[in-house]
């Protein structure tokens, strides 16, 4: 029986290319340029995308 233990994958990105709502708006497709120049795509349920937006600070609360 093969090992089916999930593992984490991390990719360094340097630029956001685009964000597109697919599947009638239930899913978000996000494309980035990776640090090595390749294109990386991530497909995220819209609910998870909203959680990410709510969790990541926008930088307005940082003191300059």
N, CA, C, O and CB atoms as a CASP TS submission, in Angstrom:
PFRMAT TS
TARGET T0000
AUTHOR 0000-0000-0000
METHOD Language model
MODEL 1
PARENT N/A
ATOM      1  N   UNK     1       0.846  -1.174   0.000  1.00  0.00           N
ATOM      2  CA  UNK     1       0.000   0.000   0.000  1.00  0.00           C
ATOM      3  C   UNK     1       0.899   1.248   0.000  1.00  0.00           C
ATOM      4  O   UNK     1       1.765   1.383   0.864  1.00  0.00           O
ATOM      5  CB  UNK     1      -0.966  -0.008   1.230  1.00  0.00           C
ATOM      6  N   UNK     2       0.698   2.149  -0.955  1.00  0.00           N
ATOM      7  CA  UNK     2       1.546   3.347  -1.022  1.00  0.00           C
ATOM      8  C   UNK     2       1.261   4.309   0.129  1.00  0.00           C
ATOM      9  O   UNK     2       0.154   4.363   0.664  1.00  0.00           O
ATOM     10  CB  UNK     2       1.341   4.066  -2.357  1.00  0.00           C
ATOM     11  N   UNK     3       2.283   5.055   0.485  1.00  0.00           N
ATOM     12  CA  UNK     3       2.139   6.064   1.529  1.00  0.00           C
ATOM     13  C   UNK     3       1.344   7.239   0.972  1.00  0.00           C
ATOM     14  O   UNK     3       1.780   7.884   0.019  1.00  0.00           O
ATOM     15  CB  UNK     3       3.529   6.532   2.054  1.00  0.00           C
ATOM     16  N   UNK     4       0.192   7.519   1.552  1.00  0.00           N
ATOM     17  CA  UNK     4      -0.664   8.608   1.083  1.00  0.00           C
ATOM     18  C   UNK     4      -0.694   9.765   2.072  1.00  0.00           C
ATOM     19  O   UNK     4      -1.661  10.525   2.123  1.00  0.00           O
ATOM     20  CB  UNK     4      -2.078   8.099   0.841  1.00  0.00           C
ATOM     21  N   UNK     5       0.362   9.891   2.851  1.00  0.00           N
ATOM     22  CA  UNK     5       0.462  10.976   3.815  1.00  0.00           C
ATOM     23  C   UNK     5       0.574  12.296   3.067  1.00  0.00           C
ATOM     24  O   UNK     5       1.458  12.447   2.223  1.00  0.00           O
ATOM     25  CB  UNK     5       1.673  10.772   4.760  1.00  0.00           C
ATOM     26  N   UNK     6      -0.305  13.263   3.357  1.00  0.00           N
ATOM     27  CA  UNK     6      -0.204  14.556   2.676  1.00  0.00           C
ATOM     28  C   UNK     6       1.079  15.286   3.075  1.00  0.00           C
ATOM     29  O   UNK     6       1.566  15.148   4.197  1.00  0.00           O
ATOM     30  CB  UNK     6      -1.430  15.429   2.998  1.00  0.00           C
ATOM     31  N   UNK     7       1.605  16.051   2.149  1.00  0.00           N
ATOM     32  CA  UNK     7       2.793  16.832   2.446  1.00  0.00           C
ATOM     33  C   UNK     7       2.585  18.248   1.936  1.00  0.00           C
ATOM     34  O   UNK     7       1.829  18.478   0.992  1.00  0.00           O
ATOM     35  CB  UNK     7       4.058  16.194   1.816  1.00  0.00           C
ATOM     36  N   UNK     8       3.261  19.185   2.567  1.00  0.00           N
ATOM     37  CA  UNK     8       3.129  20.601   2.207  1.00  0.00           C
ATOM     38  C   UNK     8       4.078  20.941   1.066  1.00  0.00           C
ATOM     39  O   UNK     8       5.188  20.415   0.981  1.00  0.00           O
ATOM     40  CB  UNK     8       3.412  21.507   3.427  1.00  0.00           C
ATOM     41  N   UNK     9       3.621  21.825   0.196  1.00  0.00           N
ATOM     42  CA  UNK     9       4.451  22.334  -0.883  1.00  0.00           C
ATOM     43  C   UNK     9       4.458  23.851  -0.788  1.00  0.00           C
ATOM     44  O   UNK     9       3.405  24.480  -0.686  1.00  0.00           O
ATOM     45  CB  UNK     9       3.936  21.853  -2.278  1.00  0.00           C
ATOM     46  N   UNK    10       5.634  24.425  -0.823  1.00  0.00           N
ATOM     47  CA  UNK    10       5.761  25.883  -0.776  1.00  0.00           C
ATOM     48  C   UNK    10       6.466  26.344  -2.048  1.00  0.00           C
ATOM     49  O   UNK    10       7.449  25.742  -2.480  1.00  0.00           O
ATOM     50  CB  UNK    10       6.544  26.348   0.503  1.00  0.00           C
ATOM     51  N   UNK    11       5.952  27.415  -2.637  1.00  0.00           N
ATOM     52  CA  UNK    11       6.532  27.989  -3.841  1.00  0.00           C
ATOM     53  C   UNK    11       6.693  29.485  -3.612  1.00  0.00           C
ATOM     54  O   UNK    11       5.741  30.163  -3.224  1.00  0.00           O
ATOM     55  CB  UNK    11       5.647  27.698  -5.100  1.00  0.00           C
ATOM     56  N   UNK    12       7.877  29.995  -3.849  1.00  0.00           N
ATOM     57  CA  UNK    12       8.105  31.431  -3.722  1.00  0.00           C
ATOM     58  C   UNK    12       7.555  32.127  -4.969  1.00  0.00           C
ATOM     59  O   UNK    12       7.894  31.764  -6.095  1.00  0.00           O
ATOM     60  CB  UNK    12       9.627  31.746  -3.529  1.00  0.00           C
ATOM     61  N   UNK    13       6.706  33.126  -4.753  1.00  0.00           N
ATOM     62  CA  UNK    13       6.152  33.874  -5.877  1.00  0.00           C
ATOM     63  C   UNK    13       6.627  35.317  -5.818  1.00  0.00           C
ATOM     64  O   UNK    13       6.918  35.846  -4.745  1.00  0.00           O
ATOM     65  CB  UNK    13       4.608  33.810  -5.874  1.00  0.00           C
ATOM     66  N   UNK    14       6.700  35.948  -6.989  1.00  0.00           N
ATOM     67  CA  UNK    14       7.160  37.331  -7.012  1.00  0.00           C
ATOM     68  C   UNK    14       6.136  38.289  -7.592  1.00  0.00           C
ATOM     69  O   UNK    14       6.265  39.502  -7.434  1.00  0.00           O
ATOM     70  CB  UNK    14       8.429  37.430  -7.792  1.00  0.00           C
ATOM     71  N   UNK    15       5.099  37.750  -8.276  1.00  0.00           N
ATOM     72  CA  UNK    15       4.131  38.644  -8.897  1.00  0.00           C
ATOM     73  C   UNK    15       2.786  37.949  -9.065  1.00  0.00           C
ATOM     74  O   UNK    15       2.716  36.776  -9.429  1.00  0.00           O
ATOM     75  CB  UNK    15       4.648  39.135 -10.250  1.00  0.00           C
ATOM     76  N   UNK    16       1.734  38.688  -8.796  1.00  0.00           N
ATOM     77  CA  UNK    16       0.380  38.222  -9.063  1.00  0.00           C
ATOM     78  C   UNK    16       0.058  38.530 -10.517  1.00  0.00           C
ATOM     79  O   UNK    16       0.176  39.676 -10.951  1.00  0.00           O
ATOM     80  CB  UNK    16      -0.658  38.886  -8.098  1.00  0.00           C
ATOM     81  N   UNK    17      -0.347  37.516 -11.268  1.00  0.00           N
ATOM     82  CA  UNK    17      -0.684  37.722 -12.680  1.00  0.00           C
ATOM     83  C   UNK    17      -2.160  38.055 -12.836  1.00  0.00           C
ATOM     84  O   UNK    17      -2.515  39.086 -13.407  1.00  0.00           O
ATOM     85  CB  UNK    17      -0.332  36.475 -13.509  1.00  0.00           C
ATOM     86  N   UNK    18      -3.019  37.177 -12.325  1.00  0.00           N
ATOM     87  CA  UNK    18      -4.454  37.459 -12.412  1.00  0.00           C
ATOM     88  C   UNK    18      -5.256  36.593 -11.452  1.00  0.00           C
ATOM     89  O   UNK    18      -4.777  35.582 -10.938  1.00  0.00           O
ATOM     90  CB  UNK    18      -4.950  37.243 -13.837  1.00  0.00           C
ATOM     91  N   UNK    19      -6.482  37.022 -11.230  1.00  0.00           N
ATOM     92  CA  UNK    19      -7.445  36.321 -10.390  1.00  0.00           C
ATOM     93  C   UNK    19      -8.718  36.207 -11.200  1.00  0.00           C
ATOM     94  O   UNK    19      -9.185  37.188 -11.778  1.00  0.00           O
ATOM     95  CB  UNK    19      -7.690  37.062  -9.020  1.00  0.00           C
ATOM     96  N   UNK    20      -9.282  35.007 -11.243  1.00  0.00           N
ATOM     97  CA  UNK    20     -10.486  34.787 -12.042  1.00  0.00           C
ATOM     98  C   UNK    20     -11.456  33.913 -11.248  1.00  0.00           C
ATOM     99  O   UNK    20     -11.056  32.917 -10.644  1.00  0.00           O
ATOM    100  CB  UNK    20     -10.136  34.125 -13.414  1.00  0.00           C
ATOM    101  N   UNK    21     -12.721  34.292 -11.256  1.00  0.00           N
ATOM    102  CA  UNK    21     -13.758  33.472 -10.643  1.00  0.00           C
ATOM    103  C   UNK    21     -14.247  32.482 -11.685  1.00  0.00           C
ATOM    104  O   UNK    21     -14.596  32.861 -12.803  1.00  0.00           O
ATOM    105  CB  UNK    21     -14.935  34.346 -10.096  1.00  0.00           C
ATOM    106  N   UNK    22     -14.268  31.198 -11.305  1.00  0.00           N
ATOM    107  CA  UNK    22     -14.717  30.143 -12.207  1.00  0.00           C
ATOM    108  C   UNK    22     -15.805  29.328 -11.515  1.00  0.00           C
ATOM    109  O   UNK    22     -16.137  29.585 -10.358  1.00  0.00           O
ATOM    110  CB  UNK    22     -13.531  29.231 -12.639  1.00  0.00           C
ATOM    111  N   UNK    23     -16.350  28.360 -12.216  1.00  0.00           N
ATOM    112  CA  UNK    23     -17.403  27.498 -11.653  1.00  0.00           C
ATOM    113  C   UNK    23     -18.586  28.306 -11.137  1.00  0.00           C
ATOM    114  O   UNK    23     -19.113  28.027 -10.060  1.00  0.00           O
ATOM    115  CB  UNK    23     -16.837  26.642 -10.523  1.00  0.00           C
ATOM    116  N   UNK    24     -18.999  29.304 -11.904  1.00  0.00           N
ATOM    117  CA  UNK    24     -20.131  30.119 -11.496  1.00  0.00           C
ATOM    118  C   UNK    24     -19.828  31.025 -10.326  1.00  0.00           C
ATOM    119  O   UNK    24     -20.745  31.517  -9.669  1.00  0.00           O
ATOM    120  CB  UNK    24     -21.277  29.247 -11.155  1.00  0.00           C
ATOM    121  N   UNK    25     -18.539  31.257 -10.052  1.00  0.00           N
ATOM    122  CA  UNK    25     -18.138  32.135  -8.963  1.00  0.00           C
ATOM    123  C   UNK    25     -17.842  31.421  -7.666  1.00  0.00           C
ATOM    124  O   UNK    25     -17.501  32.065  -6.673  1.00  0.00           O
ATOM    125  CB  UNK    25     -19.188  33.136  -8.727  1.00  0.00           C
ATOM    126  N   UNK    26     -17.963  30.094  -7.647  1.00  0.00           N
ATOM    127  CA  UNK    26     -17.712  29.327  -6.421  1.00  0.00           C
ATOM    128  C   UNK    26     -16.234  29.033  -6.188  1.00  0.00           C
ATOM    129  O   UNK    26     -15.841  28.637  -5.091  1.00  0.00           O
ATOM    130  CB  UNK    26     -18.473  28.029  -6.468  1.00  0.00           C
ATOM    131  N   UNK    27     -15.416  29.228  -7.223  1.00  0.00           N
ATOM    132  CA  UNK    27     -13.995  28.890  -7.158  1.00  0.00           C
ATOM    133  C   UNK    27     -13.187  30.061  -7.692  1.00  0.00           C
ATOM    134  O   UNK    27     -13.611  30.765  -8.608  1.00  0.00           O
ATOM    135  CB  UNK    27     -13.687  27.592  -7.962  1.00  0.00           C
ATOM    136  N   UNK    28     -12.007  30.258  -7.097  1.00  0.00           N
ATOM    137  CA  UNK    28     -11.114  31.333  -7.525  1.00  0.00           C
ATOM    138  C   UNK    28      -9.855  30.696  -8.111  1.00  0.00           C
ATOM    139  O   UNK    28      -9.216  29.865  -7.465  1.00  0.00           O
ATOM    140  CB  UNK    28     -10.761  32.297  -6.331  1.00  0.00           C
ATOM    141  N   UNK    29      -9.505  31.086  -9.330  1.00  0.00           N
ATOM    142  CA  UNK    29      -8.268  30.635  -9.963  1.00  0.00           C
ATOM    143  C   UNK    29      -7.284  31.804  -9.913  1.00  0.00           C
ATOM    144  O   UNK    29      -7.573  32.889 -10.418  1.00  0.00           O
ATOM    145  CB  UNK    29      -8.516  30.147 -11.451  1.00  0.00           C
ATOM    146  N   UNK    30      -6.128  31.577  -9.304  1.00  0.00           N
ATOM    147  CA  UNK    30      -5.128  32.621  -9.116  1.00  0.00           C
ATOM    148  C   UNK    30      -3.843  32.175  -9.813  1.00  0.00           C
ATOM    149  O   UNK    30      -3.405  31.036  -9.654  1.00  0.00           O
ATOM    150  CB  UNK    30      -4.880  32.909  -7.591  1.00  0.00           C
ATOM    151  N   UNK    31      -3.244  33.085 -10.587  1.00  0.00           N
ATOM    152  CA  UNK    31      -1.978  32.781 -11.265  1.00  0.00           C
ATOM    153  C   UNK    31      -0.909  33.754 -10.793  1.00  0.00           C
ATOM    154  O   UNK    31      -1.135  34.957 -10.672  1.00  0.00           O
ATOM    155  CB  UNK    31      -2.138  32.853 -12.811  1.00  0.00           C
ATOM    156  N   UNK    32       0.274  33.183 -10.530  1.00  0.00           N
ATOM    157  CA  UNK    32       1.425  33.952 -10.073  1.00  0.00           C
ATOM    158  C   UNK    32       2.618  33.670 -10.980  1.00  0.00           C
ATOM    159  O   UNK    32       2.663  32.651 -11.669  1.00  0.00           O
ATOM    160  CB  UNK    32       1.766  33.615  -8.598  1.00  0.00           C
ATOM    161  N   UNK    33       3.579  34.584 -10.968  1.00  0.00           N
ATOM    162  CA  UNK    33       4.894  34.299 -11.505  1.00  0.00           C
ATOM    163  C   UNK    33       5.749  33.853 -10.327  1.00  0.00           C
ATOM    164  O   UNK    33       5.861  34.563  -9.327  1.00  0.00           O
ATOM    165  CB  UNK    33       5.514  35.548 -12.246  1.00  0.00           C
ATOM    166  N   UNK    34       6.346  32.683 -10.450  1.00  0.00           N
ATOM    167  CA  UNK    34       7.199  32.160  -9.384  1.00  0.00           C
ATOM    168  C   UNK    34       8.556  32.848  -9.414  1.00  0.00           C
ATOM    169  O   UNK    34       8.901  33.526 -10.382  1.00  0.00           O
ATOM    170  CB  UNK    34       7.368  30.632  -9.518  1.00  0.00           C
ATOM    171  N   UNK    35       9.314  32.668  -8.352  1.00  0.00           N
ATOM    172  CA  UNK    35      10.636  33.284  -8.245  1.00  0.00           C
ATOM    173  C   UNK    35      11.554  32.852  -9.382  1.00  0.00           C
ATOM    174  O   UNK    35      12.441  33.608  -9.779  1.00  0.00           O
ATOM    175  CB  UNK    35      11.272  32.935  -6.907  1.00  0.00           C
ATOM    176  N   UNK    36      11.354  31.649  -9.911  1.00  0.00           N
ATOM    177  CA  UNK    36      12.198  31.163 -11.007  1.00  0.00           C
ATOM    178  C   UNK    36      11.634  31.507 -12.381  1.00  0.00           C
ATOM    179  O   UNK    36      12.166  31.061 -13.398  1.00  0.00           O
ATOM    180  CB  UNK    36      12.373  29.664 -10.896  1.00  0.00           C
ATOM    181  N   UNK    37      10.552  32.303 -12.422  1.00  0.00           N
ATOM    182  CA  UNK    37       9.977  32.747 -13.686  1.00  0.00           C
ATOM    183  C   UNK    37       8.856  31.878 -14.228  1.00  0.00           C
ATOM    184  O   UNK    37       8.190  32.269 -15.186  1.00  0.00           O
ATOM    185  CB  UNK    37      11.037  32.824 -14.692  1.00  0.00           C
ATOM    186  N   UNK    38       8.632  30.724 -13.649  1.00  0.00           N
ATOM    187  CA  UNK    38       7.541  29.859 -14.103  1.00  0.00           C
ATOM    188  C   UNK    38       6.204  30.420 -13.641  1.00  0.00           C
ATOM    189  O   UNK    38       6.146  31.222 -12.709  1.00  0.00           O
ATOM    190  CB  UNK    38       7.729  28.418 -13.581  1.00  0.00           C
ATOM    191  N   UNK    39       5.142  29.997 -14.290  1.00  0.00           N
ATOM    192  CA  UNK    39       3.788  30.386 -13.911  1.00  0.00           C
ATOM    193  C   UNK    39       3.238  29.317 -12.965  1.00  0.00           C
ATOM    194  O   UNK    39       3.335  28.120 -13.236  1.00  0.00           O
ATOM    195  CB  UNK    39       2.865  30.560 -15.176  1.00  0.00           C
ATOM    196  N   UNK    40       2.662  29.770 -11.853  1.00  0.00           N
ATOM    197  CA  UNK    40       2.079  28.880 -10.857  1.00  0.00           C
ATOM    198  C   UNK    40       0.602  29.220 -10.735  1.00  0.00           C
ATOM    199  O   UNK    40       0.240  30.386 -10.578  1.00  0.00           O
ATOM    200  CB  UNK    40       2.808  29.006  -9.476  1.00  0.00           C
ATOM    201  N   UNK    41      -0.244  28.212 -10.805  1.00  0.00           N
ATOM    202  CA  UNK    41      -1.676  28.421 -10.651  1.00  0.00           C
ATOM    203  C   UNK    41      -2.193  27.730  -9.410  1.00  0.00           C
ATOM    204  O   UNK    41      -1.744  26.639  -9.059  1.00  0.00           O
ATOM    205  CB  UNK    41      -2.423  27.923 -11.874  1.00  0.00           C
ATOM    206  N   UNK    42      -3.148  28.375  -8.742  1.00  0.00           N
ATOM    207  CA  UNK    42      -3.788  27.817  -7.560  1.00  0.00           C
ATOM    208  C   UNK    42      -5.293  27.956  -7.739  1.00  0.00           C
ATOM    209  O   UNK    42      -5.787  29.024  -8.101  1.00  0.00           O
ATOM    210  CB  UNK    42      -3.302  28.529  -6.249  1.00  0.00           C
ATOM    211  N   UNK    43      -6.007  26.886  -7.489  1.00  0.00           N
ATOM    212  CA  UNK    43      -7.474  26.899  -7.562  1.00  0.00           C
ATOM    213  C   UNK    43      -7.982  26.760  -6.131  1.00  0.00           C
ATOM    214  O   UNK    43      -7.672  25.788  -5.442  1.00  0.00           O
ATOM    215  CB  UNK    43      -8.038  25.737  -8.501  1.00  0.00           C
ATOM    216  N   UNK    44      -8.770  27.748  -5.692  1.00  0.00           N
ATOM    217  CA  UNK    44      -9.182  27.846  -4.297  1.00  0.00           C
ATOM    218  C   UNK    44     -10.701  27.993  -4.222  1.00  0.00           C
ATOM    219  O   UNK    44     -11.269  28.789  -4.969  1.00  0.00           O
ATOM    220  CB  UNK    44      -8.481  29.038  -3.598  1.00  0.00           C
ATOM    221  N   UNK    45     -11.371  27.251  -3.344  1.00  0.00           N
ATOM    222  CA  UNK    45     -12.790  27.510  -3.133  1.00  0.00           C
ATOM    223  C   UNK    45     -12.975  28.964  -2.679  1.00  0.00           C
ATOM    224  O   UNK    45     -12.163  29.484  -1.914  1.00  0.00           O
ATOM    225  CB  UNK    45     -13.385  26.517  -2.086  1.00  0.00           C
ATOM    226  N   UNK    46     -14.028  29.606  -3.142  1.00  0.00           N
ATOM    227  CA  UNK    46     -14.244  31.021  -2.819  1.00  0.00           C
ATOM    228  C   UNK    46     -14.320  31.258  -1.313  1.00  0.00           C
ATOM    229  O   UNK    46     -13.872  32.300  -0.834  1.00  0.00           O
ATOM    230  CB  UNK    46     -15.523  31.522  -3.482  1.00  0.00           C
ATOM    231  N   UNK    47     -14.869  30.325  -0.571  1.00  0.00           N
ATOM    232  CA  UNK    47     -14.963  30.432   0.880  1.00  0.00           C
ATOM    233  C   UNK    47     -13.573  30.514   1.497  1.00  0.00           C
ATOM    234  O   UNK    47     -13.347  31.320   2.399  1.00  0.00           O
ATOM    235  CB  UNK    47     -15.737  29.238   1.463  1.00  0.00           C
ATOM    236  N   UNK    48     -12.636  29.691   1.023  1.00  0.00           N
ATOM    237  CA  UNK    48     -11.268  29.698   1.540  1.00  0.00           C
ATOM    238  C   UNK    48     -10.557  30.991   1.130  1.00  0.00           C
ATOM    239  O   UNK    48      -9.783  31.546   1.910  1.00  0.00           O
ATOM    240  CB  UNK    48     -10.483  28.461   1.028  1.00  0.00           C
ATOM    241  N   UNK    49     -10.812  31.469  -0.081  1.00  0.00           N
ATOM    242  CA  UNK    49     -10.239  32.730  -0.551  1.00  0.00           C
ATOM    243  C   UNK    49     -10.690  33.881   0.351  1.00  0.00           C
ATOM    244  O   UNK    49      -9.893  34.752   0.699  1.00  0.00           O
ATOM    245  CB  UNK    49     -10.648  33.002  -2.020  1.00  0.00           C
ATOM    246  N   UNK    50     -11.972  33.878   0.727  1.00  0.00           N
ATOM    247  CA  UNK    50     -12.500  34.916   1.619  1.00  0.00           C
ATOM    248  C   UNK    50     -11.835  34.836   2.997  1.00  0.00           C
ATOM    249  O   UNK    50     -11.538  35.867   3.601  1.00  0.00           O
ATOM    250  CB  UNK    50     -14.034  34.779   1.760  1.00  0.00           C
ATOM    251  N   UNK    51     -11.600  33.615   3.495  1.00  0.00           N
ATOM    252  CA  UNK    51     -10.908  33.451   4.772  1.00  0.00           C
ATOM    253  C   UNK    51      -9.488  34.000   4.685  1.00  0.00           C
ATOM    254  O   UNK    51      -9.012  34.641   5.622  1.00  0.00           O
ATOM    255  CB  UNK    51     -10.881  31.968   5.187  1.00  0.00           C
ATOM    256  N   UNK    52      -8.817  33.756   3.578  1.00  0.00           N
ATOM    257  CA  UNK    52      -7.458  34.260   3.375  1.00  0.00           C
ATOM    258  C   UNK    52      -7.450  35.786   3.366  1.00  0.00           C
ATOM    259  O   UNK    52      -6.592  36.408   3.992  1.00  0.00           O
ATOM    260  CB  UNK    52      -6.868  33.716   2.059  1.00  0.00           C
ATOM    261  N   UNK    53      -8.395  36.385   2.663  1.00  0.00           N
ATOM    262  CA  UNK    53      -8.488  37.847   2.615  1.00  0.00           C
ATOM    263  C   UNK    53      -8.721  38.424   4.010  1.00  0.00           C
ATOM    264  O   UNK    53      -8.146  39.454   4.361  1.00  0.00           O
ATOM    265  CB  UNK    53      -9.619  38.285   1.667  1.00  0.00           C
ATOM    266  N   UNK    54      -9.551  37.771   4.794  1.00  0.00           N
ATOM    267  CA  UNK    54      -9.870  38.269   6.134  1.00  0.00           C
ATOM    268  C   UNK    54      -8.703  38.077   7.102  1.00  0.00           C
ATOM    269  O   UNK    54      -8.583  38.819   8.077  1.00  0.00           O
ATOM    270  CB  UNK    54     -11.114  37.565   6.675  1.00  0.00           C
ATOM    271  N   UNK    55      -7.851  37.097   6.848  1.00  0.00           N
ATOM    272  CA  UNK    55      -6.758  36.762   7.748  1.00  0.00           C
ATOM    273  C   UNK    55      -5.509  37.588   7.492  1.00  0.00           C
ATOM    274  O   UNK    55      -4.823  37.979   8.436  1.00  0.00           O
ATOM    275  CB  UNK    55      -6.429  35.307   7.628  1.00  0.00           C
ATOM    276  N   UNK    56      -5.205  37.858   6.232  1.00  0.00           N
ATOM    277  CA  UNK    56      -3.973  38.570   5.875  1.00  0.00           C
ATOM    278  C   UNK    56      -4.189  40.068   6.057  1.00  0.00           C
ATOM    279  O   UNK    56      -5.097  40.641   5.455  1.00  0.00           O
ATOM    280  CB  UNK    56      -3.542  38.249   4.409  1.00  0.00           C
ATOM    281  N   UNK    57      -3.360  40.704   6.884  1.00  0.00           N
ATOM    282  CA  UNK    57      -3.533  42.153   7.077  1.00  0.00           C
ATOM    283  C   UNK    57      -3.211  42.907   5.797  1.00  0.00           C
ATOM    284  O   UNK    57      -2.375  42.476   5.002  1.00  0.00           O
ATOM    285  CB  UNK    57      -2.638  42.661   8.227  1.00  0.00           C
ATOM    286  N   UNK    58      -3.879  44.031   5.606  1.00  0.00           N
ATOM    287  CA  UNK    58      -3.676  44.813   4.388  1.00  0.00           C
ATOM    288  C   UNK    58      -2.542  45.819   4.501  1.00  0.00           C
ATOM    289  O   UNK    58      -2.233  46.519   3.537  1.00  0.00           O
ATOM    290  CB  UNK    58      -4.939  45.531   4.033  1.00  0.00           C
ATOM    291  N   UNK    59      -1.921  45.896   5.671  1.00  0.00           N
ATOM    292  CA  UNK    59      -0.795  46.795   5.861  1.00  0.00           C
ATOM    293  C   UNK    59      -1.181  48.177   6.359  1.00  0.00           C
ATOM    294  O   UNK    59      -0.309  48.964   6.726  1.00  0.00           O
ATOM    295  CB  UNK    59      -0.054  46.929   4.591  1.00  0.00           C
ATOM    296  N   UNK    60      -2.465  48.484   6.380  1.00  0.00           N
ATOM    297  CA  UNK    60      -2.894  49.798   6.849  1.00  0.00           C
ATOM    298  C   UNK    60      -2.729  49.958   8.345  1.00  0.00           C
ATOM    299  O   UNK    60      -2.648  51.076   8.853  1.00  0.00           O
ATOM    300  CB  UNK    60      -4.329  50.038   6.473  1.00  0.00           C
ATOM    301  N   UNK    61      -2.680  48.821   9.061  1.00  0.00           N
ATOM    302  CA  UNK    61      -2.550  48.899  10.507  1.00  0.00           C
ATOM    303  C   UNK    61      -1.097  48.989  10.964  1.00  0.00           C
ATOM    304  O   UNK    61      -0.835  49.152  12.156  1.00  0.00           O
ATOM    305  CB  UNK    61      -3.206  47.705  11.140  1.00  0.00           C
ATOM    306  N   UNK    62      -0.154  48.886  10.035  1.00  0.00           N
ATOM    307  CA  UNK    62       1.264  48.986  10.387  1.00  0.00           C
ATOM    308  C   UNK    62       1.685  50.428  10.576  1.00  0.00           C
ATOM    309  O   UNK    62       1.279  51.309   9.818  1.00  0.00           O
ATOM    310  CB  UNK    62       2.126  48.334   9.316  1.00  0.00           C
ATOM    311  N   UNK    63       2.497  50.665  11.587  1.00  0.00           N
ATOM    312  CA  UNK    63       3.029  52.023  11.784  1.00  0.00           C
ATOM    313  C   UNK    63       4.193  52.230  10.834  1.00  0.00           C
ATOM    314  O   UNK    63       4.972  51.312  10.577  1.00  0.00           O
ATOM    315  CB  UNK    63       3.477  52.255  13.267  1.00  0.00           C
ATOM    316  N   UNK    64       4.303  53.423  10.325  1.00  0.00           N
ATOM    317  CA  UNK    64       5.375  53.745   9.382  1.00  0.00           C
ATOM    318  C   UNK    64       6.540  54.359  10.086  1.00  0.00           C
ATOM    319  O   UNK    64       7.539  54.695   9.451  1.00  0.00           O
ATOM    320  CB  UNK    64       4.884  54.676   8.299  1.00  0.00           C
TER
END
